[in-house]
Amino acid sequence: MTYTNEIIDKIFNYKTYSNKKKIDAGLEMIAIMRANLGIDSTKQEKEQVIKTSRYIFKHINKIDVDLGKSLLRHIDK
């Protein structure tokens, strides 16, 4: 399952979610996407997951700079 930027923006803009809950939801989305990748996944599917993960990490960076920078550095390796 791939999440669109629209869905991700919606979750990170919820007023009723605490910052911790927003970060947890973002990391959960990444975990689900990565769990659905397998040996039969195409290169395009893998690149899409990385692109979406980077987008989520940028949202996390707006909430928690230290965590966001750490995650962004890790994905760029």
N, C-alpha and C positions, 0 to 999 in steps of 0.2 A: 504494500500500500504506500502510495506516495502522497504526501500532503502538499497542497497548493500554498503559495505565499499568502493568499487571501485567508485561508483557514488559520495559518500560523499568526498572521497579523491580528486576527480576531481574538485568538486565545491570549496573546500578549497584551491586548488592549482591554481585557475584562477588568472592570473596576472592582468587582467583588472578589477577585483572586488576589491573594497576597503575592508578594514577589517570590517567595519560596515555592508557592504552588505553580506559578507561571514557569519557573525554572524547571521544576519537576515535570510539568506537562511537556515542556520542550524536549527534555532528555528522554522522556518516555516515548515521544514520537520518533526520535532518532533510534532508540532501541528497537522499536517495532519495525522500522524500515530496514535496519541492518539485519534483524532476525529473519526477515523475509528474503534476503539475498542468499543465493545458493550458488553451487558450481554451474548451474544452468543459466544463471543471470547474464544478460548481455553487458557489454562494456558501457553502453548507453544507460542502462538501468543503474549500474554502479556509479557512474558519473553523476546521474541525477540525484542519487542518495547523498553523495558528497556535496553537491551544490545546495541541496535542501538543508543538510546539516550545517553548512557554513552560514546559511541564512538564519537558522535558529540560533547558532552561536553568536551572531551579531546582535540578535535581540537580547540574549542573555548578557552580552557585554554591556548593554545599556543599563541593565539592572545591577549587575555585579561585575565590575571592571576586572578584578583579579581573576575570577573564574572564567570570564569571557575571553580574556587574553590567553589564558592557559589552554582553553579548548581550541581557540583559533590557531594557536601555534602548533598544537598537536595534529590537527587535521591537515595542515599544510606540509607535514613531513612526508 
